[in-house]
Every structure is written in C-alpha cells, then in structure tokens.
C-alpha cells in the first residue's frame, strides 16, 4: 500500500497539531513535516518531497498564494490543497490560478480531510460541481488571455474532446462515465491523456486553460 506523504502549512500551531492528530493512525498517510509560513513551506517541499501540501493562505513572511506559485513554478510534483475557513474565500480563485489543486475547509469532518488528501494525491481536484460553476462564472467575468485555439486542443481525440467539455462543465469522473456510457477506468485514462496533451495538472487547470485560451464551449458559460 502506497503511503501518501503530507506537509502541513499553517501559522497556527493548534491547526497544525489538529491536522497532525487527524492523520495519526491512518495507515496510508504520513505527516513528513510542518511549516509555519510560506518560506518554510517552499524549503520543506524541496527537502521532504511531500505528495500533498495542505496550505494556509494568510501567513507571515510569505503567504500561501505566493508559496503555492513558487512550489508549482519549480515543477514540484506535490499537489497543493488550500486550507480555508470559508469556501467563499476571496483568494480561492487566485490560489487555483497559481496551481492549487483545490481546497478543504479547516472545520471539515475528519473523514473528509482524509479523503481530500487521498483525492489530491490521486490527481483529482477538490472542487464540487457547484464550486466549479463559481469558478467558471468568475473567469467568465474576466477577459481571456488568448482568443486563439492553439495546437494543444487539436491533439485531442473526439472522445477526449467530449471529456474536455464535461470537465469544463464541472462533471466528476463518475458523471462523465454515465454521460458518455463508458467504464470508470476508461474515463480515467481519457482524463489522464487529456491532462498530458494540454499540459495541465488537474481538472481545475483544465477550466483555467479553457478560459485563458478561449476554448470554453458556449454551453458551459
């Protein structure tokens, strides 16, 4: 059984202690380190090579948004999950744009926190369809960075294009499987191939890619 390596980043010792306790005794999770600010987080990722980083936003010395940007910019394979008090956090969209794979509420049930870490490690974005809808709405208010379709989308097969359209609309893998009448493993394979061809990390980045390249289907707007 694979052990998922977790780095906890928060400037509040009680939060770090609570999360550490949450993962204690979970066979497939191991806390490999803690950090109290973004500077320590960036250094810890380089030193400890975690699979998942639970990242607070508001911290001294370097905030979580900047730390996330530096970690992702350094091409670390670690998945960053934002820790937030409210799902309406004004910084959420900036965090996702900076490469975060999603978010988890600090007061979420223990089972959900554990599940979130596992999902992030597997490459799934931690966004419900309703949050993805808000993400789409937010980007719809902003001008796209490019109005060209580029070459990457042309590399997709017809089936991968179908998957792309559903991902942008916030469908989960299970929902895609039902919509396209495909097996779960087939959907996962299509999703991974789509990520590779578009050069993105997860479904959040698919939505961002789509908007920044003018590729959002009208039905998703």
Long-range contacts (C-beta under 8 A, 24 or more apart in sequence): 1-27, 1-28, 2-28, 3-27, 3-28, 3-29, 3-30, 4-28, 4-29, 4-30, 4-51, 4-52, 4-117, 4-118, 4-121, 5-30, 5-32, 5-48, 5-49, 5-50, 5-51, 5-52, 6-30, 6-31, 6-32, 6-50, 6-51, 6-52, 6-53, 6-54, 6-117, 7-31, 7-32, 7-33, 7-34, 7-35, 7-41, 7-44, 7-45, 7-48, 7-50, 7-52, 7-53, 7-54, 7-78, 8-33, 8-34, 8-35, 8-54, 9-34, 9-35, 9-36, 9-37, 9-38, 9-40, 9-41, 9-44, 9-53, 9-54, 9-55, 9-56, 9-59, 9-64, 9-67, 9-83, 10-36, 10-54, 10-56, 10-59, 10-83, 11-36, 11-37, 11-56, 11-58, 11-59, 11-60, 12-56, 15-56, 15-83, 15-106, 19-54, 19-113, 22-110, 22-113, 22-114, 23-114, 23-117, 26-114, 28-118, 29-114, 29-117, 29-118, 36-60, 37-61, 37-62, 37-67, 38-62, 38-63, 38-64, 38-66, 38-67, 38-70, 39-67, 41-67, 41-71, 42-67, 42-70, 42-71, 42-74, 45-71, 45-74, 45-76, 45-78, 46-74, 46-76, 49-78, 50-78, 51-77, 51-78, 51-79, 51-120, 51-121, 52-78, 52-79, 52-80, 52-81, 52-117, 52-120, 52-121, 53-78, 53-79, 53-80, 53-81, 54-81, 54-83, 54-104, 54-117, 55-80, 55-81, 55-82, 55-83, 55-100, 56-82, 56-83, 57-82, 57-83, 57-84, 57-89, 57-91, 57-95, 64-95, 65-91, 65-94, 65-95, 65-98, 68-95, 68-98, 68-99, 68-100, 69-98, 69-99, 71-99, 72-98, 72-99, 72-100, 72-201, 73-99, 79-120, 79-121, 79-123, 79-201, 79-202, 81-116, 81-117, 81-120, 81-126, 87-131, 93-135, 93-138, 93-139, 96-135, 96-204, 96-208, 97-208, 99-201, 99-205, 100-204, 101-125, 101-126, 101-201, 101-202, 101-204, 102-126, 102-127, 102-202, 102-204, 103-127, 123-192, 123-195, 123-201, 123-202, 124-173, 124-202, 124-203, 125-202, 125-203, 125-204, 125-205, 127-170, 127-203, 127-204, 128-170, 129-170, 129-171, 129-172, 129-175, 130-170, 132-169, 132-170, 132-203, 132-204, 132-207, 133-170, 135-204, 135-207, 136-168, 136-169, 136-170, 136-207, 136-211, 136-216, 136-220, 136-221, 139-207, 139-208, 139-211, 140-211, 140-216, 140-221, 142-211, 144-211, 144-212, 144-213, 144-214, 145-212, 145-213, 146-212, 146-213, 146-214, 147-214, 148-213, 148-214, 149-213, 149-214, 149-215, 150-213, 152-197, 152-198, 152-199, 153-198, 153-213, 153-215, 155-197, 156-194, 156-197, 156-198, 159-190, 160-190, 160-193, 160-194, 160-197, 163-187, 163-190, 163-191, 163-194, 164-194, 164-206, 164-210, 165-217, 165-219, 165-220, 167-191, 167-194, 167-203, 167-206, 167-207, 168-206, 168-207, 168-210, 168-216, 168-217, 168-220, 169-217, 169-219, 169-220
